[in-house]
């Protein structure tokens, strides 16, 4: 089954072709970073317009790279939410229109389920149950995955998502957009001993997160210094360490609470190396396996949508005639994926903990 995946939930246009037996055949990604950088954040209307400009050429390019024509496709998967409603409607409209014209099925995919399943692009060793940490610009969640499609939210942020916190602190420090990677780069120059920031909500039971107070603490610390380049580097290091430790502590609690020995971490913030290192330490100490997507599949991408779509299409799931897009969408509301559809063989295009794999595989 050749499945075309379309991702347009925010500021990246992603397209991929995935096959159940052959794996990931090709994928392309267009980032809107330069478009939004002058505004210091995402402008929804500009994002939607750019998806309209980029999506069809990107689909043609991806199909050509896979050596396929549109008529070879067996199904289409698109991100239906959560995300920016205008951006989502671009991918949803194109996905439905192509499927209707080709007479093939189409399926609506939850953006965060795509992230959650991204490590499966490379390994057949990851089988449910497992615990998943989803960390992105809009989400911070701990999920218990009982079966594919059967998700229970164990904890989530009560205010800002961790990615939002990174971006806002980066702005305090006068860094460019997007802030997360810039803050990580600056933190490498920081003194880890100079400041120690609080690890929010780790002094009480539970698996929820909060980063609003940590942002305020960071702002107050910056105001108490002269704001030199070294001051900012030390603050960036202290903030990043606090976030990484907080995430690690909550993951350790989740592993112990569920008695599950497998941890998945995914989402854009998972590209941060300090966070990856902390999670790896937790997994080793808890005698658990850690599964991480390769860096290029941490951010939004079409490959994860094509993969999730392949699973749901193989299980017989289909979208209705109505074009579906949701700004908000609870993971727990998703229908289960029929276990009889099974997981495909190793697909290529990601990494498990460490190691490397090629971005593309030929047909």
Buried (B, 14 or more C-beta within 10 A) or exposed (E): BBBBBBBBBBBBBBBBBBBBEBBBBBBBBBBBEEBBEEEBBBBBEBBBBBBBEBBEEBBEBBBEBBEBEBEBBBBBBBBBBBBBBBBBBBBBBBBBEBBEEBEBBBBBBBBBBBBBBBBBBBBEEBEBBBBBBBBBBBBBBBBBBBEBBBBEBBBBBEBBBBBBBBBBBBBBBEBEBBBBBBBBEBBEEBEEEBBEBEBBBBEEEEBBBBBBBBBEBBBEBBEEBEEEEBBBBBBBBBBBBBBBBBBBBBBBBBBEBBEBBBBBBBBBBBBBBBBBEBBBBBBEEBEBBBBBBBBBBBBBBBBBBBBBBBBBBBBEBEBEEEBBBBEEBEBEEBEEBBEEBEBBEBBBBBBBBEEEBEBBBEE
